[in-house]
Amino acid sequence: MSLQDQFESALKDSKNLPERPDNMTLLKMYALFKQGSTGDNTGDRPGMTDFVGRAKFDAWMELKGTSKEAAMQEYIDLINELKDE
């Protein structure tokens, strides 16, 4: 199975995890997904009142420079780890 296929499979699996991950793990999942699917974040940081948007933006920005392939693999590994808990 190709990396892209594994990534898409992990995305489907992420919707059916045995229990809801904590907020920090959800942010990590979001950031790895965005980096793996889109690449580096190029948008503007959301305003001060958009706490969730800022947290997501900051989490994604921390991965700047990470290759799409590396982010995909990290996402796959994280989802597999969460499935086994």
mmCIF file as gemmi writes it, N, C-alpha and C atoms, coordinates in Angstrom:
data_model
loop_
_atom_site.group_PDB
_atom_site.id
_atom_site.type_symbol
_atom_site.label_atom_id
_atom_site.label_alt_id
_atom_site.label_comp_id
_atom_site.label_asym_id
_atom_site.label_entity_id
_atom_site.label_seq_id
_atom_site.pdbx_PDB_ins_code
_atom_site.Cartn_x
_atom_site.Cartn_y
_atom_site.Cartn_z
_atom_site.occupancy
_atom_site.B_iso_or_equiv
_atom_site.pdbx_formal_charge
_atom_site.auth_seq_id
_atom_site.auth_asym_id
_atom_site.pdbx_PDB_model_num
ATOM 1 N N . MET Axp A 1 ? 0.844 -1.174 0 1 0 ? 1 A 1
ATOM 2 C CA . MET Axp A 1 ? 0 0 0 1 0 ? 1 A 1
ATOM 3 C C . MET Axp A 1 ? 0.893 1.241 0 1 0 ? 1 A 1
ATOM 4 N N . SER Axp A 2 ? 0.567 2.199 -0.857 1 0 ? 2 A 1
ATOM 5 C CA . SER Axp A 2 ? 1.382 3.41 -0.947 1 0 ? 2 A 1
ATOM 6 C C . SER Axp A 2 ? 1.183 4.288 0.286 1 0 ? 2 A 1
ATOM 7 N N . LEU Axp A 3 ? 2.096 5.217 0.472 1 0 ? 3 A 1
ATOM 8 C CA . LEU Axp A 3 ? 2.017 6.142 1.604 1 0 ? 3 A 1
ATOM 9 C C . LEU Axp A 3 ? 0.712 6.928 1.537 1 0 ? 3 A 1
ATOM 10 N N . GLN Axp A 4 ? 0.334 7.376 0.345 1 0 ? 4 A 1
ATOM 11 C CA . GLN Axp A 4 ? -0.906 8.138 0.175 1 0 ? 4 A 1
ATOM 12 C C . GLN Axp A 4 ? -2.123 7.292 0.58 1 0 ? 4 A 1
ATOM 13 N N . ASP Axp A 5 ? -2.132 6.022 0.184 1 0 ? 5 A 1
ATOM 14 C CA . ASP Axp A 5 ? -3.234 5.124 0.554 1 0 ? 5 A 1
ATOM 15 C C . ASP Axp A 5 ? -3.289 4.914 2.065 1 0 ? 5 A 1
ATOM 16 N N . GLN Axp A 6 ? -2.117 4.738 2.681 1 0 ? 6 A 1
ATOM 17 C CA . GLN Axp A 6 ? -2.057 4.571 4.138 1 0 ? 6 A 1
ATOM 18 C C . GLN Axp A 6 ? -2.552 5.825 4.849 1 0 ? 6 A 1
ATOM 19 N N . PHE Axp A 7 ? -2.196 6.993 4.298 1 0 ? 7 A 1
ATOM 20 C CA . PHE Axp A 7 ? -2.606 8.279 4.859 1 0 ? 7 A 1
ATOM 21 C C . PHE Axp A 7 ? -4.128 8.414 4.803 1 0 ? 7 A 1
ATOM 22 N N . GLU Axp A 8 ? -4.709 8.076 3.661 1 0 ? 8 A 1
ATOM 23 C CA . GLU Axp A 8 ? -6.16 8.156 3.497 1 0 ? 8 A 1
ATOM 24 C C . GLU Axp A 8 ? -6.867 7.151 4.409 1 0 ? 8 A 1
ATOM 25 N N . SER Axp A 9 ? -6.282 5.987 4.583 1 0 ? 9 A 1
ATOM 26 C CA . SER Axp A 9 ? -6.842 4.986 5.482 1 0 ? 9 A 1
ATOM 27 C C . SER Axp A 9 ? -6.786 5.473 6.934 1 0 ? 9 A 1
ATOM 28 N N . ALA Axp A 10 ? -5.67 6.099 7.309 1 0 ? 10 A 1
ATOM 29 C CA . ALA Axp A 10 ? -5.532 6.638 8.664 1 0 ? 10 A 1
ATOM 30 C C . ALA Axp A 10 ? -6.547 7.758 8.899 1 0 ? 10 A 1
ATOM 31 N N . LEU Axp A 11 ? -6.827 8.547 7.874 1 0 ? 11 A 1
ATOM 32 C CA . LEU Axp A 11 ? -7.821 9.609 7.989 1 0 ? 11 A 1
ATOM 33 C C . LEU Axp A 11 ? -9.189 9.008 8.306 1 0 ? 11 A 1
ATOM 34 N N . LYS Axp A 12 ? -9.555 7.944 7.617 1 0 ? 12 A 1
ATOM 35 C CA . LYS Axp A 12 ? -10.828 7.269 7.889 1 0 ? 12 A 1
ATOM 36 C C . LYS Axp A 12 ? -10.823 6.688 9.303 1 0 ? 12 A 1
ATOM 37 N N . ASP Axp A 13 ? -9.714 6.067 9.68 1 0 ? 13 A 1
ATOM 38 C CA . ASP Axp A 13 ? -9.603 5.476 11.018 1 0 ? 13 A 1
ATOM 39 C C . ASP Axp A 13 ? -9.702 6.529 12.121 1 0 ? 13 A 1
ATOM 40 N N . SER Axp A 14 ? -9.238 7.746 11.84 1 0 ? 14 A 1
ATOM 41 C CA . SER Axp A 14 ? -9.246 8.801 12.856 1 0 ? 14 A 1
ATOM 42 C C . SER Axp A 14 ? -10.667 9.166 13.276 1 0 ? 14 A 1
ATOM 43 N N . LYS Axp A 15 ? -11.629 8.885 12.428 1 0 ? 15 A 1
ATOM 44 C CA . LYS Axp A 15 ? -13.028 9.209 12.732 1 0 ? 15 A 1
ATOM 45 C C . LYS Axp A 15 ? -13.68 8.14 13.613 1 0 ? 15 A 1
ATOM 46 N N . ASN Axp A 16 ? -13.013 7.005 13.794 1 0 ? 16 A 1
ATOM 47 C CA . ASN Axp A 16 ? -13.577 5.887 14.554 1 0 ? 16 A 1
ATOM 48 C C . ASN Axp A 16 ? -12.64 5.397 15.659 1 0 ? 16 A 1
ATOM 49 N N . LEU Axp A 17 ? -11.952 6.312 16.305 1 0 ? 17 A 1
ATOM 50 C CA . LEU Axp A 17 ? -11.046 5.932 17.387 1 0 ? 17 A 1
ATOM 51 C C . LEU Axp A 17 ? -11.853 5.447 18.583 1 0 ? 17 A 1
ATOM 52 N N . PRO Axp A 18 ? -11.281 4.545 19.388 1 0 ? 18 A 1
ATOM 53 C CA . PRO Axp A 18 ? -12.011 4.008 20.534 1 0 ? 18 A 1
ATOM 54 C C . PRO Axp A 18 ? -12.441 5.079 21.543 1 0 ? 18 A 1
ATOM 55 N N . GLU Axp A 19 ? -11.626 6.117 21.707 1 0 ? 19 A 1
ATOM 56 C CA . GLU Axp A 19 ? -12.019 7.234 22.568 1 0 ? 19 A 1
ATOM 57 C C . GLU Axp A 19 ? -11.464 8.531 21.997 1 0 ? 19 A 1
ATOM 58 N N . ARG Axp A 20 ? -12.119 9.631 22.362 1 0 ? 20 A 1
ATOM 59 C CA . ARG Axp A 20 ? -11.732 10.937 21.839 1 0 ? 20 A 1
ATOM 60 C C . ARG Axp A 20 ? -10.385 11.347 22.43 1 0 ? 20 A 1
ATOM 61 N N . PRO Axp A 21 ? -9.425 11.707 21.567 1 0 ? 21 A 1
ATOM 62 C CA . PRO Axp A 21 ? -8.11 12.154 22.066 1 0 ? 21 A 1
ATOM 63 C C . PRO Axp A 21 ? -8.227 13.49 22.808 1 0 ? 21 A 1
ATOM 64 N N . ASP Axp A 22 ? -7.235 13.779 23.637 1 0 ? 22 A 1
ATOM 65 C CA . ASP Axp A 22 ? -7.216 15.069 24.331 1 0 ? 22 A 1
ATOM 66 C C . ASP Axp A 22 ? -6.933 16.182 23.325 1 0 ? 22 A 1
ATOM 67 N N . ASN Axp A 23 ? -7.135 17.416 23.758 1 0 ? 23 A 1
ATOM 68 C CA . ASN Axp A 23 ? -7.011 18.561 22.848 1 0 ? 23 A 1
ATOM 69 C C . ASN Axp A 23 ? -5.625 18.698 22.221 1 0 ? 23 A 1
ATOM 70 N N . MET Axp A 24 ? -4.577 18.421 22.98 1 0 ? 24 A 1
ATOM 71 C CA . MET Axp A 24 ? -3.218 18.54 22.433 1 0 ? 24 A 1
ATOM 72 C C . MET Axp A 24 ? -2.995 17.503 21.331 1 0 ? 24 A 1
ATOM 73 N N . THR Axp A 25 ? -3.519 16.306 21.532 1 0 ? 25 A 1
ATOM 74 C CA . THR Axp A 25 ? -3.385 15.265 20.514 1 0 ? 25 A 1
ATOM 75 C C . THR Axp A 25 ? -4.209 15.628 19.286 1 0 ? 25 A 1
ATOM 76 N N . LEU Axp A 26 ? -5.399 16.189 19.499 1 0 ? 26 A 1
ATOM 77 C CA . LEU Axp A 26 ? -6.225 16.627 18.366 1 0 ? 26 A 1
ATOM 78 C C . LEU Axp A 26 ? -5.513 17.711 17.551 1 0 ? 26 A 1
ATOM 79 N N . LEU Axp A 27 ? -4.843 18.625 18.251 1 0 ? 27 A 1
ATOM 80 C CA . LEU Axp A 27 ? -4.081 19.669 17.544 1 0 ? 27 A 1
ATOM 81 C C . LEU Axp A 27 ? -2.949 19.054 16.732 1 0 ? 27 A 1
ATOM 82 N N . LYS Axp A 28 ? -2.277 18.078 17.322 1 0 ? 28 A 1
ATOM 83 C CA . LYS Axp A 28 ? -1.182 17.406 16.616 1 0 ? 28 A 1
ATOM 84 C C . LYS Axp A 28 ? -1.717 16.68 15.385 1 0 ? 28 A 1
ATOM 85 N N . MET Axp A 29 ? -2.857 16.007 15.54 1 0 ? 29 A 1
ATOM 86 C CA . MET Axp A 29 ? -3.476 15.318 14.409 1 0 ? 29 A 1
ATOM 87 C C . MET Axp A 29 ? -3.806 16.31 13.3 1 0 ? 29 A 1
ATOM 88 N N . TYR Axp A 30 ? -4.403 17.443 13.675 1 0 ? 30 A 1
ATOM 89 C CA . TYR Axp A 30 ? -4.77 18.466 12.709 1 0 ? 30 A 1
ATOM 90 C C . TYR Axp A 30 ? -3.533 18.977 11.963 1 0 ? 30 A 1
ATOM 91 N N . ALA Axp A 31 ? -2.506 19.317 12.731 1 0 ? 31 A 1
ATOM 92 C CA . ALA Axp A 31 ? -1.292 19.889 12.136 1 0 ? 31 A 1
ATOM 93 C C . ALA Axp A 31 ? -0.623 18.888 11.195 1 0 ? 31 A 1
ATOM 94 N N . LEU Axp A 32 ? -0.52 17.638 11.62 1 0 ? 32 A 1
ATOM 95 C CA . LEU Axp A 32 ? 0.11 16.623 10.762 1 0 ? 32 A 1
ATOM 96 C C . LEU Axp A 32 ? -0.724 16.377 9.506 1 0 ? 32 A 1
ATOM 97 N N . PHE Axp A 33 ? -2.045 16.369 9.662 1 0 ? 33 A 1
ATOM 98 C CA . PHE Axp A 33 ? -2.904 16.189 8.494 1 0 ? 33 A 1
ATOM 99 C C . PHE Axp A 33 ? -2.718 17.341 7.503 1 0 ? 33 A 1
ATOM 100 N N . LYS Axp A 34 ? -2.758 18.57 8 1 0 ? 34 A 1
ATOM 101 C CA . LYS Axp A 34 ? -2.62 19.736 7.115 1 0 ? 34 A 1
ATOM 102 C C . LYS Axp A 34 ? -1.244 19.761 6.443 1 0 ? 34 A 1
ATOM 103 N N . GLN Axp A 35 ? -0.191 19.468 7.209 1 0 ? 35 A 1
ATOM 104 C CA . GLN Axp A 35 ? 1.161 19.462 6.638 1 0 ? 35 A 1
ATOM 105 C C . GLN Axp A 35 ? 1.28 18.352 5.596 1 0 ? 35 A 1
ATOM 106 N N . GLY Axp A 36 ? 0.698 17.189 5.882 1 0 ? 36 A 1
ATOM 107 C CA . GLY Axp A 36 ? 0.78 16.058 4.965 1 0 ? 36 A 1
ATOM 108 C C . GLY Axp A 36 ? -0.056 16.242 3.716 1 0 ? 36 A 1
ATOM 109 N N . SER Axp A 37 ? -1.16 16.953 3.826 1 0 ? 37 A 1
ATOM 110 C CA . SER Axp A 37 ? -2.041 17.107 2.674 1 0 ? 37 A 1
ATOM 111 C C . SER Axp A 37 ? -1.795 18.401 1.904 1 0 ? 37 A 1
ATOM 112 N N . THR Axp A 38 ? -1.38 19.466 2.604 1 0 ? 38 A 1
ATOM 113 C CA . THR Axp A 38 ? -1.242 20.78 1.973 1 0 ? 38 A 1
ATOM 114 C C . THR Axp A 38 ? 0.196 21.262 1.897 1 0 ? 38 A 1
ATOM 115 N N . GLY Axp A 39 ? 1.005 20.909 2.886 1 0 ? 39 A 1
ATOM 116 C CA . GLY Axp A 39 ? 2.369 21.426 2.96 1 0 ? 39 A 1
ATOM 117 C C . GLY Axp A 39 ? 2.431 22.575 3.954 1 0 ? 39 A 1
ATOM 118 N N . ASP Axp A 40 ? 3.44 23.407 3.836 1 0 ? 40 A 1
ATOM 119 C CA . ASP Axp A 40 ? 3.645 24.511 4.781 1 0 ? 40 A 1
ATOM 120 C C . ASP Axp A 40 ? 2.46 25.472 4.807 1 0 ? 40 A 1
ATOM 121 N N . ASN Axp A 41 ? 2.175 25.971 6.012 1 0 ? 41 A 1
ATOM 122 C CA . ASN Axp A 41 ? 1.116 26.946 6.219 1 0 ? 41 A 1
ATOM 123 C C . ASN Axp A 41 ? 1.567 28.288 5.637 1 0 ? 41 A 1
ATOM 124 N N . THR Axp A 42 ? 0.731 28.882 4.796 1 0 ? 42 A 1
ATOM 125 C CA . THR Axp A 42 ? 1.09 30.163 4.189 1 0 ? 42 A 1
ATOM 126 C C . THR Axp A 42 ? 0.075 31.254 4.507 1 0 ? 42 A 1
ATOM 127 N N . GLY Axp A 43 ? -0.939 30.934 5.302 1 0 ? 43 A 1
ATOM 128 C CA . GLY Axp A 43 ? -1.989 31.906 5.606 1 0 ? 43 A 1
ATOM 129 C C . GLY Axp A 43 ? -1.602 32.878 6.699 1 0 ? 43 A 1
ATOM 130 N N . ASP Axp A 44 ? -2.532 33.775 6.992 1 0 ? 44 A 1
ATOM 131 C CA . ASP Axp A 44 ? -2.349 34.743 8.07 1 0 ? 44 A 1
ATOM 132 C C . ASP Axp A 44 ? -2.864 34.151 9.37 1 0 ? 44 A 1
ATOM 133 N N . ARG Axp A 45 ? -2.225 34.522 10.463 1 0 ? 45 A 1
ATOM 134 C CA . ARG Axp A 45 ? -2.633 34.032 11.777 1 0 ? 45 A 1
ATOM 135 C C . ARG Axp A 45 ? -3.987 34.653 12.14 1 0 ? 45 A 1
ATOM 136 N N . PRO Axp A 46 ? -4.929 33.831 12.606 1 0 ? 46 A 1
ATOM 137 C CA . PRO Axp A 46 ? -6.243 34.36 12.998 1 0 ? 46 A 1
ATOM 138 C C . PRO Axp A 46 ? -6.132 35.394 14.118 1 0 ? 46 A 1
ATOM 139 N N . GLY Axp A 47 ? -7.169 36.189 14.264 1 0 ? 47 A 1
ATOM 140 C CA . GLY Axp A 47 ? -7.197 37.263 15.256 1 0 ? 47 A 1
ATOM 141 C C . GLY Axp A 47 ? -7.214 36.761 16.691 1 0 ? 47 A 1
ATOM 142 N N . MET Axp A 48 ? -7.039 37.693 17.613 1 0 ? 48 A 1
ATOM 143 C CA . MET Axp A 48 ? -6.933 37.385 19.044 1 0 ? 48 A 1
ATOM 144 C C . MET Axp A 48 ? -8.169 36.678 19.602 1 0 ? 48 A 1
ATOM 145 N N . THR Axp A 49 ? -9.338 36.941 19.055 1 0 ? 49 A 1
ATOM 146 C CA . THR Axp A 49 ? -10.566 36.359 19.603 1 0 ? 49 A 1
ATOM 147 C C . THR Axp A 49 ? -10.848 34.955 19.076 1 0 ? 49 A 1
ATOM 148 N N . ASP Axp A 50 ? -10.116 34.517 18.076 1 0 ? 50 A 1
ATOM 149 C CA . ASP Axp A 50 ? -10.303 33.178 17.502 1 0 ? 50 A 1
ATOM 150 C C . ASP Axp A 50 ? -9.288 32.225 18.126 1 0 ? 50 A 1
ATOM 151 N N . PHE Axp A 51 ? -9.584 31.792 19.356 1 0 ? 51 A 1
ATOM 152 C CA . PHE Axp A 51 ? -8.636 30.971 20.11 1 0 ? 51 A 1
ATOM 153 C C . PHE Axp A 51 ? -8.364 29.629 19.439 1 0 ? 51 A 1
ATOM 154 N N . VAL Axp A 52 ? -9.415 28.984 18.954 1 0 ? 52 A 1
ATOM 155 C CA . VAL Axp A 52 ? -9.256 27.678 18.313 1 0 ? 52 A 1
ATOM 156 C C . VAL Axp A 52 ? -8.473 27.821 17.014 1 0 ? 52 A 1
ATOM 157 N N . GLY Axp A 53 ? -8.832 28.812 16.215 1 0 ? 53 A 1
ATOM 158 C CA . GLY Axp A 53 ? -8.134 29.047 14.954 1 0 ? 53 A 1
ATOM 159 C C . GLY Axp A 53 ? -6.656 29.343 15.164 1 0 ? 53 A 1
ATOM 160 N N . ARG Axp A 54 ? -6.356 30.127 16.193 1 0 ? 54 A 1
ATOM 161 C CA . ARG Axp A 54 ? -4.955 30.448 16.493 1 0 ? 54 A 1
ATOM 162 C C . ARG Axp A 54 ? -4.188 29.216 16.94 1 0 ? 54 A 1
ATOM 163 N N . ALA Axp A 55 ? -4.826 28.385 17.763 1 0 ? 55 A 1
ATOM 164 C CA . ALA Axp A 55 ? -4.161 27.163 18.238 1 0 ? 55 A 1
ATOM 165 C C . ALA Axp A 55 ? -3.859 26.24 17.066 1 0 ? 55 A 1
ATOM 166 N N . LYS Axp A 56 ? -4.811 26.087 16.16 1 0 ? 56 A 1
ATOM 167 C CA . LYS Axp A 56 ? -4.606 25.247 14.976 1 0 ? 56 A 1
ATOM 168 C C . LYS Axp A 56 ? -3.498 25.821 14.095 1 0 ? 56 A 1
ATOM 169 N N . PHE Axp A 57 ? -3.56 27.131 13.878 1 0 ? 57 A 1
ATOM 170 C CA . PHE Axp A 57 ? -2.553 27.809 13.054 1 0 ? 57 A 1
ATOM 171 C C . PHE Axp A 57 ? -1.152 27.602 13.639 1 0 ? 57 A 1
ATOM 172 N N . ASP Axp A 58 ? -1.022 27.829 14.948 1 0 ? 58 A 1
ATOM 173 C CA . ASP Axp A 58 ? 0.283 27.703 15.605 1 0 ? 58 A 1
ATOM 174 C C . ASP Axp A 58 ? 0.808 26.269 15.55 1 0 ? 58 A 1
ATOM 175 N N . ALA Axp A 59 ? -0.091 25.297 15.755 1 0 ? 59 A 1
ATOM 176 C CA . ALA Axp A 59 ? 0.318 23.887 15.702 1 0 ? 59 A 1
ATOM 177 C C . ALA Axp A 59 ? 0.828 23.536 14.308 1 0 ? 59 A 1
ATOM 178 N N . TRP Axp A 60 ? 0.138 24.027 13.285 1 0 ? 60 A 1
ATOM 179 C CA . TRP Axp A 60 ? 0.548 23.749 11.912 1 0 ? 60 A 1
ATOM 180 C C . TRP Axp A 60 ? 1.865 24.456 11.594 1 0 ? 60 A 1
ATOM 181 N N . MET Axp A 61 ? 2.021 25.698 12.068 1 0 ? 61 A 1
ATOM 182 C CA . MET Axp A 61 ? 3.254 26.454 11.8 1 0 ? 61 A 1
ATOM 183 C C . MET Axp A 61 ? 4.478 25.781 12.411 1 0 ? 61 A 1
ATOM 184 N N . GLU Axp A 62 ? 4.293 25.067 13.522 1 0 ? 62 A 1
ATOM 185 C CA . GLU Axp A 62 ? 5.416 24.372 14.157 1 0 ? 62 A 1
ATOM 186 C C . GLU Axp A 62 ? 6.006 23.299 13.245 1 0 ? 62 A 1
ATOM 187 N N . LEU Axp A 63 ? 5.229 22.841 12.272 1 0 ? 63 A 1
ATOM 188 C CA . LEU Axp A 63 ? 5.702 21.798 11.361 1 0 ? 63 A 1
ATOM 189 C C . LEU Axp A 63 ? 6.3 22.366 10.071 1 0 ? 63 A 1
ATOM 190 N N . LYS Axp A 64 ? 6.397 23.679 9.996 1 0 ? 64 A 1
ATOM 191 C CA . LYS Axp A 64 ? 6.925 24.308 8.788 1 0 ? 64 A 1
ATOM 192 C C . LYS Axp A 64 ? 8.287 23.712 8.43 1 0 ? 64 A 1
ATOM 193 N N . GLY Axp A 65 ? 8.444 23.336 7.178 1 0 ? 65 A 1
ATOM 194 C CA . GLY Axp A 65 ? 9.695 22.749 6.712 1 0 ? 65 A 1
ATOM 195 C C . GLY Axp A 65 ? 9.689 21.23 6.729 1 0 ? 65 A 1
ATOM 196 N N . THR Axp A 66 ? 8.69 20.635 7.4 1 0 ? 66 A 1
ATOM 197 C CA . THR Axp A 66 ? 8.568 19.176 7.409 1 0 ? 66 A 1
ATOM 198 C C . THR Axp A 66 ? 8.016 18.74 6.052 1 0 ? 66 A 1
ATOM 199 N N . SER Axp A 67 ? 8.601 17.723 5.471 1 0 ? 67 A 1
ATOM 200 C CA . SER Axp A 67 ? 8.114 17.263 4.165 1 0 ? 67 A 1
ATOM 201 C C . SER Axp A 67 ? 6.719 16.67 4.308 1 0 ? 67 A 1
ATOM 202 N N . LYS Axp A 68 ? 5.973 16.704 3.208 1 0 ? 68 A 1
ATOM 203 C CA . LYS Axp A 68 ? 4.637 16.112 3.211 1 0 ? 68 A 1
ATOM 204 C C . LYS Axp A 68 ? 4.713 14.633 3.577 1 0 ? 68 A 1
ATOM 205 N N . GLU Axp A 69 ? 5.696 13.951 3.036 1 0 ? 69 A 1
ATOM 206 C CA . GLU Axp A 69 ? 5.834 12.513 3.272 1 0 ? 69 A 1
ATOM 207 C C . GLU Axp A 69 ? 6.107 12.213 4.744 1 0 ? 69 A 1
ATOM 208 N N . ALA Axp A 70 ? 6.984 13.001 5.368 1 0 ? 70 A 1
ATOM 209 C CA . ALA Axp A 70 ? 7.297 12.795 6.783 1 0 ? 70 A 1
ATOM 210 C C . ALA Axp A 70 ? 6.065 13.065 7.643 1 0 ? 70 A 1
ATOM 211 N N . ALA Axp A 71 ? 5.313 14.122 7.313 1 0 ? 71 A 1
ATOM 212 C CA . ALA Axp A 71 ? 4.1 14.441 8.062 1 0 ? 71 A 1
ATOM 213 C C . ALA Axp A 71 ? 3.054 13.342 7.887 1 0 ? 71 A 1
ATOM 214 N N . MET Axp A 72 ? 2.926 12.832 6.676 1 0 ? 72 A 1
ATOM 215 C CA . MET Axp A 72 ? 1.983 11.733 6.432 1 0 ? 72 A 1
ATOM 216 C C . MET Axp A 72 ? 2.335 10.529 7.287 1 0 ? 72 A 1
ATOM 217 N N . GLN Axp A 73 ? 3.614 10.173 7.317 1 0 ? 73 A 1
ATOM 218 C CA . GLN Axp A 73 ? 4.039 9.006 8.084 1 0 ? 73 A 1
ATOM 219 C C . GLN Axp A 73 ? 3.8 9.218 9.574 1 0 ? 73 A 1
ATOM 220 N N . GLU Axp A 74 ? 4.088 10.414 10.077 1 0 ? 74 A 1
ATOM 221 C CA . GLU Axp A 74 ? 3.846 10.709 11.492 1 0 ? 74 A 1
ATOM 222 C C . GLU Axp A 74 ? 2.358 10.619 11.816 1 0 ? 74 A 1
ATOM 223 N N . TYR Axp A 75 ? 1.523 11.106 10.896 1 0 ? 75 A 1
ATOM 224 C CA . TYR Axp A 75 ? 0.067 11.047 11.084 1 0 ? 75 A 1
ATOM 225 C C . TYR Axp A 75 ? -0.393 9.593 11.142 1 0 ? 75 A 1
ATOM 226 N N . ILE Axp A 76 ? 0.081 8.787 10.213 1 0 ? 76 A 1
ATOM 227 C CA . ILE Axp A 76 ? -0.271 7.361 10.174 1 0 ? 76 A 1
ATOM 228 C C . ILE Axp A 76 ? 0.139 6.683 11.478 1 0 ? 76 A 1
ATOM 229 N N . ASP Axp A 77 ? 1.363 6.945 11.928 1 0 ? 77 A 1
ATOM 230 C CA . ASP Axp A 77 ? 1.87 6.343 13.167 1 0 ? 77 A 1
ATOM 231 C C . ASP Axp A 77 ? 1.038 6.773 14.378 1 0 ? 77 A 1
ATOM 232 N N . LEU Axp A 78 ? 0.676 8.059 14.429 1 0 ? 78 A 1
ATOM 233 C CA . LEU Axp A 78 ? -0.112 8.568 15.547 1 0 ? 78 A 1
ATOM 234 C C . LEU Axp A 78 ? -1.499 7.917 15.584 1 0 ? 78 A 1
ATOM 235 N N . ILE Axp A 79 ? -2.146 7.829 14.447 1 0 ? 79 A 1
ATOM 236 C CA . ILE Axp A 79 ? -3.481 7.221 14.395 1 0 ? 79 A 1
ATOM 237 C C . ILE Axp A 79 ? -3.411 5.743 14.77 1 0 ? 79 A 1
ATOM 238 N N . ASN Axp A 80 ? -2.405 5.042 14.284 1 0 ? 80 A 1
ATOM 239 C CA . ASN Axp A 80 ? -2.248 3.633 14.64 1 0 ? 80 A 1
ATOM 240 C C . ASN Axp A 80 ? -2.026 3.462 16.137 1 0 ? 80 A 1
ATOM 241 N N . GLU Axp A 81 ? -1.262 4.36 16.726 1 0 ? 81 A 1
ATOM 242 C CA . GLU Axp A 81 ? -1.014 4.325 18.163 1 0 ? 81 A 1
ATOM 243 C C . GLU Axp A 81 ? -2.322 4.57 18.938 1 0 ? 81 A 1
ATOM 244 N N . LEU Axp A 82 ? -3.128 5.52 18.475 1 0 ? 82 A 1
ATOM 245 C CA . LEU Axp A 82 ? -4.379 5.831 19.148 1 0 ? 82 A 1
ATOM 246 C C . LEU Axp A 82 ? -5.41 4.699 18.984 1 0 ? 82 A 1
ATOM 247 N N . LYS Axp A 83 ? -5.357 4.021 17.864 1 0 ? 83 A 1
ATOM 248 C CA . LYS Axp A 83 ? -6.283 2.89 17.642 1 0 ? 83 A 1
ATOM 249 C C . LYS Axp A 83 ? -5.995 1.742 18.597 1 0 ? 83 A 1
ATOM 250 N N . ASP Axp A 84 ? -4.728 1.58 18.955 1 0 ? 84 A 1
ATOM 251 C CA . ASP Axp A 84 ? -4.321 0.448 19.789 1 0 ? 84 A 1
ATOM 252 C C . ASP Axp A 84 ? -4.517 0.695 21.283 1 0 ? 84 A 1
ATOM 253 N N . GLU Axp A 85 ? -4.879 1.922 21.647 1 0 ? 85 A 1
ATOM 254 C CA . GLU Axp A 85 ? -5.039 2.227 23.078 1 0 ? 85 A 1
ATOM 255 C C . GLU Axp A 85 ? -6.326 1.649 23.617 1 0 ? 85 A 1
